[in-house]
Amino acid sequence: MSRKKKICIVLTAIILLALTGISIIIGMKYWKTNDIRKNAKSTIECIINSDYSKDFYYISMYGQIKNELNMEEVAKTVMSNMKYKLNDIIIKKDDNGNDFAIIKCEFKSIDMIDIIYQLQEDNNDNYSRKYNSLILNKIKNKEYKTKTFNIDIIMLKMDNTWYLYETPDFNNVITGGLYSPATVKENTILNELQKKGK
């Protein structure tokens, strides 16, 4: 066998070994994050479809495992129009050695703040059933802007199952951006009450 052929065979073997090694590393990473991605996706799909009959893995901010989310019709309609993309997953351990994961996500949702502003401009200031009907009509007639939310979803591992953990960022996504202003308003009211109580 000529020297050239030997060099070609050695180079081919090195390239094949490198490709095999890369494939194993990618496969291990996918295997390690597969349950996380699967549970995040199935939980989000349950919320979007308002169907909690299977594969719903959700923990509230207060540590309660939920079997479903009780959402009003407007929230359900907002969610049913949501699109999402799960990106990179990073697995970490907290100070107590518990596993958690961070999933970089992109959500496209109805910009509910814009709808509220539209309705306020039309002098519909009172939040009522009629107001809900006006919101639902705007959504049904596609009279809305969408908003992109780039957030980190937190997944917690409990009893070998990965659960989506409720965060203010996630609540903001599923309410079309209304969670943050509502929280600020609630905190302002609470602070005022505390001042009056002193």
C-alpha positions as protocol buffer text, in pm:
chain_id: "A"
residue {
  index: 1
  type: MET
  ca { x: 0 y: 0 z: 0 }
}
residue {
  index: 2
  type: SER
  ca { x: 139 y: 336 z: -98 }
}
residue {
  index: 3
  type: ARG
  ca { x: 215 y: 607 z: 156 }
}
residue {
  index: 4
  type: LYS
  ca { x: -53 y: 833 z: 3 }
}
residue {
  index: 5
  type: LYS
  ca { x: -322 y: 567 z: 53 }
}
residue {
  index: 6
  type: LYS
  ca { x: -215 y: 511 z: 415 }
}
residue {
  index: 7
  type: ILE
  ca { x: -238 y: 886 z: 485 }
}
residue {
  index: 8
  type: CYS
  ca { x: -587 y: 899 z: 322 }
}
residue {
  index: 9
  type: ILE
  ca { x: -705 y: 602 z: 531 }
}
residue {
  index: 10
  type: VAL
  ca { x: -569 y: 757 z: 853 }
}
residue {
  index: 11
  type: LEU
  ca { x: -727 y: 1097 z: 775 }
}
residue {
  index: 12
  type: THR
  ca { x: -1059 y: 930 z: 688 }
}
residue {
  index: 13
  type: ALA
  ca { x: -1047 y: 733 z: 1016 }
}
residue {
  index: 14
  type: ILE
  ca { x: -971 y: 1052 z: 1214 }
}
residue {
  index: 15
  type: ILE
  ca { x: -1257 y: 1239 z: 1046 }
}
residue {
  index: 16
  type: LEU
  ca { x: -1497 y: 949 z: 1110 }
}
residue {
  index: 17
  type: LEU
  ca { x: -1392 y: 930 z: 1477 }
}
residue {
  index: 18
  type: ALA
  ca { x: -1436 y: 1307 z: 1516 }
}
residue {
  index: 19
  type: LEU
  ca { x: -1782 y: 1293 z: 1355 }
}
residue {
  index: 20
  type: THR
  ca { x: -1878 y: 999 z: 1578 }
}
residue {
  index: 21
  type: GLY
  ca { x: -1761 y: 1189 z: 1886 }
}
residue {
  index: 22
  type: ILE
  ca { x: -1956 y: 1500 z: 1787 }
}
residue {
  index: 23
  type: SER
  ca { x: -2266 y: 1289 z: 1718 }
}
residue {
  index: 24
  type: ILE
  ca { x: -2238 y: 1124 z: 2061 }
}
residue {
  index: 25
  type: ILE
  ca { x: -2202 y: 1461 z: 2235 }
}
residue {
  index: 26
  type: ILE
  ca { x: -2503 y: 1606 z: 2048 }
}
residue {
  index: 27
  type: GLY
  ca { x: -2702 y: 1288 z: 2115 }
}
residue {
  index: 28
  type: MET
  ca { x: -2623 y: 1299 z: 2488 }
}
residue {
  index: 29
  type: LYS
  ca { x: -2722 y: 1665 z: 2510 }
}
residue {
  index: 30
  type: TYR
  ca { x: -3049 y: 1592 z: 2327 }
}
residue {
  index: 31
  type: TRP
  ca { x: -3118 y: 1287 z: 2545 }
}
residue {
  index: 32
  type: LYS
  ca { x: -3047 y: 1488 z: 2861 }
}
residue {
  index: 33
  type: THR
  ca { x: -3281 y: 1773 z: 2761 }
}
residue {
  index: 34
  type: ASN
  ca { x: -3549 y: 1570 z: 2580 }
}
residue {
  index: 35
  type: ASP
  ca { x: -3779 y: 1531 z: 2885 }
}
residue {
  index: 36
  type: ILE
  ca { x: -3743 y: 1899 z: 2969 }
}
residue {
  index: 37
  type: ARG
  ca { x: -3835 y: 2011 z: 2617 }
}
residue {
  index: 38
  type: LYS
  ca { x: -4118 y: 1755 z: 2592 }
}
residue {
  index: 39
  type: ASN
  ca { x: -4278 y: 1857 z: 2924 }
}
residue {
  index: 40
  type: ALA
  ca { x: -4243 y: 2230 z: 2852 }
}
residue {
  index: 41
  type: LYS
  ca { x: -4401 y: 2186 z: 2510 }
}
residue {
  index: 42
  type: SER
  ca { x: -4689 y: 1966 z: 2630 }
}
residue {
  index: 43
  type: THR
  ca { x: -4764 y: 2205 z: 2920 }
}
residue {
  index: 44
  type: ILE
  ca { x: -4769 y: 2510 z: 2691 }
}
residue {
  index: 45
  type: GLU
  ca { x: -4989 y: 2322 z: 2443 }
}
residue {
  index: 46
  type: CYS
  ca { x: -5234 y: 2235 z: 2725 }
}
residue {
  index: 47
  type: ILE
  ca { x: -5258 y: 2604 z: 2814 }
}
residue {
  index: 48
  type: ILE
  ca { x: -5298 y: 2714 z: 2450 }
}
residue {
  index: 49
  type: ASN
  ca { x: -5572 y: 2457 z: 2388 }
}
residue {
  index: 50
  type: SER
  ca { x: -5735 y: 2492 z: 2734 }
}
residue {
  index: 51
  type: ASP
  ca { x: -5719 y: 2112 z: 2754 }
}
residue {
  index: 52
  type: TYR
  ca { x: -5553 y: 1974 z: 3067 }
}
residue {
  index: 53
  type: SER
  ca { x: -5648 y: 1611 z: 3015 }
}
residue {
  index: 54
  type: LYS
  ca { x: -5289 y: 1487 z: 2979 }
}
residue {
  index: 55
  type: ASP
  ca { x: -4922 y: 1584 z: 3004 }
}
residue {
  index: 56
  type: PHE
  ca { x: -4966 y: 1906 z: 3201 }
}
residue {
  index: 57
  type: TYR
  ca { x: -4667 y: 1975 z: 3430 }
}
residue {
  index: 58
  type: TYR
  ca { x: -4702 y: 2307 z: 3612 }
}
residue {
  index: 59
  type: ILE
  ca { x: -4599 y: 2446 z: 3951 }
}
residue {
  index: 60
  type: SER
  ca { x: -4735 y: 2776 z: 4084 }
}
residue {
  index: 61
  type: MET
  ca { x: -4513 y: 3048 z: 4231 }
}
residue {
  index: 62
  type: TYR
  ca { x: -4621 y: 2915 z: 4571 }
}
residue {
  index: 63
  type: GLY
  ca { x: -4495 y: 2563 z: 4501 }
}
residue {
  index: 64
  type: GLN
  ca { x: -4833 y: 2398 z: 4431 }
}
residue {
  index: 65
  type: ILE
  ca { x: -4855 y: 2142 z: 4152 }
}
residue {
  index: 66
  type: LYS
  ca { x: -5151 y: 2240 z: 3936 }
}
residue {
  index: 67
  type: ASN
  ca { x: -5379 y: 2009 z: 3738 }
}
residue {
  index: 68
  type: GLU
  ca { x: -5510 y: 2297 z: 3526 }
}
residue {
  index: 69
  type: LEU
  ca { x: -5519 y: 2676 z: 3502 }
}
residue {
  index: 70
  type: ASN
  ca { x: -5852 y: 2846 z: 3560 }
}
residue {
  index: 71
  type: MET
  ca { x: -5859 y: 3118 z: 3298 }
}
residue {
  index: 72
  type: GLU
  ca { x: -6143 y: 3341 z: 3187 }
}
residue {
  index: 73
  type: GLU
  ca { x: -6263 y: 3349 z: 2828 }
}
residue {
  index: 74
  type: VAL
  ca { x: -6048 y: 3648 z: 2729 }
}
residue {
  index: 75
  type: ALA
  ca { x: -5732 y: 3483 z: 2864 }
}
residue {
  index: 76
  type: LYS
  ca { x: -5818 y: 3156 z: 2686 }
}
residue {
  index: 77
  type: THR
  ca { x: -5872 y: 3346 z: 2361 }
}
residue {
  index: 78
  type: VAL
  ca { x: -5540 y: 3529 z: 2398 }
}
residue {
  index: 79
  type: MET
  ca { x: -5363 y: 3200 z: 2462 }
}
residue {
  index: 80
  type: SER
  ca { x: -5526 y: 3024 z: 2169 }
}
residue {
  index: 81
  type: ASN
  ca { x: -5364 y: 3281 z: 1937 }
}
residue {
  index: 82
  type: MET
  ca { x: -5016 y: 3243 z: 2084 }
}
residue {
  index: 83
  type: LYS
  ca { x: -4716 y: 3101 z: 1896 }
}
residue {
  index: 84
  type: TYR
  ca { x: -4391 y: 2993 z: 2058 }
}
residue {
  index: 85
  type: LYS
  ca { x: -4046 y: 2857 z: 1992 }
}
residue {
  index: 86
  type: LEU
  ca { x: -3831 y: 2675 z: 2247 }
}
residue {
  index: 87
  type: ASN
  ca { x: -3460 y: 2740 z: 2198 }
}
residue {
  index: 88
  type: ASP
  ca { x: -3152 y: 2656 z: 2405 }
}
residue {
  index: 89
  type: ILE
  ca { x: -3177 y: 2468 z: 2733 }
}
residue {
  index: 90
  type: ILE
  ca { x: -2931 y: 2511 z: 3020 }
}
residue {
  index: 91
  type: ILE
  ca { x: -2943 y: 2266 z: 3312 }
}
residue {
  index: 92
  type: LYS
  ca { x: -2822 y: 2387 z: 3653 }
}
residue {
  index: 93
  type: LYS
  ca { x: -2835 y: 2300 z: 4022 }
}
residue {
  index: 94
  type: ASP
  ca { x: -2959 y: 2532 z: 4295 }
}
residue {
  index: 95
  type: ASP
  ca { x: -2783 y: 2584 z: 4631 }
}
residue {
  index: 96
  type: ASN
  ca { x: -2953 y: 2269 z: 4769 }
}
residue {
  index: 97
  type: GLY
  ca { x: -2840 y: 2050 z: 4478 }
}
residue {
  index: 98
  type: ASN
  ca { x: -3183 y: 2039 z: 4309 }
}
residue {
  index: 99
  type: ASP
  ca { x: -3193 y: 2031 z: 3929 }
}
residue {
  index: 100
  type: PHE
  ca { x: -3357 y: 2311 z: 3735 }
}
residue {
  index: 101
  type: ALA
  ca { x: -3344 y: 2415 z: 3372 }
}
residue {
  index: 102
  type: ILE
  ca { x: -3366 y: 2743 z: 3187 }
}
residue {
  index: 103
  type: ILE
  ca { x: -3521 y: 2737 z: 2840 }
}
residue {
  index: 104
  type: LYS
  ca { x: -3468 y: 3038 z: 2617 }
}
residue {
  index: 105
  type: CYS
  ca { x: -3805 y: 3100 z: 2451 }
}
residue {
  index: 106
  type: GLU
  ca { x: -3966 y: 3328 z: 2200 }
}
residue {
  index: 107
  type: PHE
  ca { x: -4341 y: 3385 z: 2225 }
}
residue {
  index: 108
  type: LYS
  ca { x: -4565 y: 3581 z: 1992 }
}
residue {
  index: 109
  type: SER
  ca { x: -4885 y: 3686 z: 2158 }
}
residue {
  index: 110
  type: ILE
  ca { x: -5163 y: 3938 z: 2120 }
}
residue {
  index: 111
  type: ASP
  ca { x: -5061 y: 4279 z: 2250 }
}
residue {
  index: 112
  type: MET
  ca { x: -5340 y: 4321 z: 2503 }
}
residue {
  index: 113
  type: ILE
  ca { x: -5212 y: 4659 z: 2620 }
}
residue {
  index: 114
  type: ASP
  ca { x: -5269 y: 4793 z: 2269 }
}
residue {
  index: 115
  type: ILE
  ca { x: -5625 y: 4654 z: 2267 }
}
residue {
  index: 116
  type: ILE
  ca { x: -5697 y: 4815 z: 2606 }
}
residue {
  index: 117
  type: TYR
  ca { x: -5568 y: 5150 z: 2477 }
}
residue {
  index: 118
  type: GLN
  ca { x: -5786 y: 5118 z: 2166 }
}
residue {
  index: 119
  type: LEU
  ca { x: -6094 y: 5057 z: 2378 }
}
residue {
  index: 120
  type: GLN
  ca { x: -6012 y: 5343 z: 2616 }
}
residue {
  index: 121
  type: GLU
  ca { x: -5986 y: 5576 z: 2318 }
}
residue {
  index: 122
  type: ASP
  ca { x: -6337 y: 5465 z: 2226 }
}
residue {
  index: 123
  type: ASN
  ca { x: -6453 y: 5577 z: 2576 }
}
residue {
  index: 124
  type: ASN
  ca { x: -6510 y: 5226 z: 2707 }
}
residue {
  index: 125
  type: ASP
  ca { x: -6348 y: 5278 z: 3045 }
}
residue {
  index: 126
  type: ASN
  ca { x: -6558 y: 5042 z: 3257 }
}
residue {
  index: 127
  type: TYR
  ca { x: -6439 y: 4686 z: 3278 }
}
residue {
  index: 128
  type: SER
  ca { x: -6756 y: 4482 z: 3236 }
}
residue {
  index: 129
  type: ARG
  ca { x: -6904 y: 4195 z: 3038 }
}
residue {
  index: 130
  type: LYS
  ca { x: -6957 y: 4440 z: 2753 }
}
residue {
  index: 131
  type: TYR
  ca { x: -6588 y: 4532 z: 2773 }
}
residue {
  index: 132
  type: ASN
  ca { x: -6495 y: 4162 z: 2756 }
}
residue {
  index: 133
  type: SER
  ca { x: -6719 y: 4124 z: 2450 }
}
residue {
  index: 134
  type: LEU
  ca { x: -6544 y: 4416 z: 2280 }
}
residue {
  index: 135
  type: ILE
  ca { x: -6204 y: 4259 z: 2351 }
}
residue {
  index: 136
  type: LEU
  ca { x: -6320 y: 3920 z: 2221 }
}
residue {
  index: 137
  type: ASN
  ca { x: -6461 y: 4082 z: 1905 }
}
residue {
  index: 138
  type: LYS
  ca { x: -6132 y: 4259 z: 1837 }
}
residue {
  index: 139
  type: ILE
  ca { x: -5944 y: 3932 z: 1875 }
}
residue {
  index: 140
  type: LYS
  ca { x: -6196 y: 3737 z: 1665 }
}
residue {
  index: 141
  type: ASN
  ca { x: -6177 y: 4000 z: 1389 }
}
residue {
  index: 142
  type: LYS
  ca { x: -5793 y: 4002 z: 1406 }
}
residue {
  index: 143
  type: GLU
  ca { x: -5797 y: 4372 z: 1504 }
}
residue {
  index: 144
  type: TYR
  ca { x: -5485 y: 4352 z: 1714 }
}
residue {
  index: 145
  type: LYS
  ca { x: -5111 y: 4386 z: 1707 }
}
residue {
  index: 146
  type: THR
  ca { x: -4884 y: 4105 z: 1816 }
}
residue {
  index: 147
  type: LYS
  ca { x: -4596 y: 4138 z: 2056 }
}
residue {
  index: 148
  type: THR
  ca { x: -4284 y: 3926 z: 2082 }
}
residue {
  index: 149
  type: PHE
  ca { x: -4172 y: 3818 z: 2428 }
}
residue {
  index: 150
  type: ASN
  ca { x: -3823 y: 3675 z: 2468 }
}
residue {
  index: 151
  type: ILE
  ca { x: -3819 y: 3511 z: 2810 }
}
residue {
  index: 152
  type: ASP
  ca { x: -3653 y: 3234 z: 3005 }
}
residue {
  index: 153
  type: ILE
  ca { x: -3887 y: 2954 z: 3110 }
}
residue {
  index: 154
  type: ILE
  ca { x: -3785 y: 2783 z: 3432 }
}
residue {
  index: 155
  type: MET
  ca { x: -3834 y: 2407 z: 3463 }
}
residue {
  index: 156
  type: LEU
  ca { x: -3800 y: 2239 z: 3804 }
}
residue {
  index: 157
  type: LYS
  ca { x: -3728 y: 1870 z: 3853 }
}
residue {
  index: 158
  type: MET
  ca { x: -3942 y: 1703 z: 4121 }
}
residue {
  index: 159
  type: ASP
  ca { x: -3966 y: 1326 z: 4165 }
}
residue {
  index: 160
  type: ASN
  ca { x: -3789 y: 1274 z: 3829 }
}
residue {
  index: 161
  type: THR
  ca { x: -4047 y: 1489 z: 3646 }
}
residue {
  index: 162
  type: TRP
  ca { x: -3978 y: 1830 z: 3494 }
}
residue {
  index: 163
  type: TYR
  ca { x: -4241 y: 2096 z: 3575 }
}
residue {
  index: 164
  type: LEU
  ca { x: -4287 y: 2440 z: 3422 }
}
residue {
  index: 165
  type: TYR
  ca { x: -4253 y: 2693 z: 3703 }
}
residue {
  index: 166
  type: GLU
  ca { x: -4487 y: 2993 z: 3708 }
}
residue {
  index: 167
  type: THR
  ca { x: -4294 y: 3321 z: 3683 }
}
residue {
  index: 168
  type: PRO
  ca { x: -4400 y: 3683 z: 3633 }
}
residue {
  index: 169
  type: ASP
  ca { x: -4244 y: 3672 z: 3284 }
}
residue {
  index: 170
  type: PHE
  ca { x: -4448 y: 3367 z: 3186 }
}
residue {
  index: 171
  type: ASN
  ca { x: -4765 y: 3524 z: 3329 }
}
residue {
  index: 172
  type: ASN
  ca { x: -4692 y: 3835 z: 3127 }
}
residue {
  index: 173
  type: VAL
  ca { x: -4677 y: 3624 z: 2809 }
}
residue {
  index: 174
  type: ILE
  ca { x: -5003 y: 3438 z: 2871 }
}
residue {
  index: 175
  type: THR
  ca { x: -5186 y: 3765 z: 2948 }
}
residue {
  index: 176
  type: GLY
  ca { x: -5059 y: 3942 z: 2639 }
}
residue {
  index: 177
  type: GLY
  ca { x: -4849 y: 4182 z: 2848 }
}
residue {
  index: 178
  type: LEU
  ca { x: -5113 y: 4270 z: 3110 }
}
residue {
  index: 179
  type: TYR
  ca { x: -4957 y: 4091 z: 3408 }
}
residue {
  index: 180
  type: SER
  ca { x: -4676 y: 4341 z: 3469 }
}
residue {
  index: 181
  type: PRO
  ca { x: -4896 y: 4655 z: 3470 }
}
residue {
  index: 182
  type: ALA
  ca { x: -5153 y: 4476 z: 3689 }
}
residue {
  index: 183
  type: THR
  ca { x: -4880 y: 4377 z: 3937 }
}
residue {
  index: 184
  type: VAL
  ca { x: -4745 y: 4733 z: 3948 }
}
residue {
  index: 185
  type: LYS
  ca { x: -5099 y: 4865 z: 4008 }
}
residue {
  index: 186
  type: GLU
  ca { x: -5163 y: 4608 z: 4286 }
}
residue {
  index: 187
  type: ASN
  ca { x: -4832 y: 4695 z: 4455 }
}
residue {
  index: 188
  type: THR
  ca { x: -4914 y: 5066 z: 4436 }
}
residue {
  index: 189
  type: ILE
  ca { x: -5255 y: 5009 z: 4597 }
}
residue {
  index: 190
  type: LEU
  ca { x: -5098 y: 4785 z: 4864 }
}
residue {
  index: 191
  type: ASN
  ca { x: -4835 y: 5051 z: 4943 }
}
residue {
  index: 192
  type: GLU
  ca { x: -5106 y: 5318 z: 4971 }
}
residue {
  index: 193
  type: LEU
  ca { x: -5308 y: 5100 z: 5208 }
}
residue {
  index: 194
  type: GLN
  ca { x: -5001 y: 5032 z: 5419 }
}
residue {
  index: 195
  type: LYS
  ca { x: -4929 y: 5407 z: 5443 }
}
residue {
  index: 196
  type: LYS
  ca { x: -5288 y: 5475 z: 5551 }
}
residue {
  index: 197
  type: GLY
  ca { x: -5269 y: 5196 z: 5809 }
}
residue {
  index: 198
  type: LYS
  ca { x: -4969 y: 5354 z: 5986 }
}
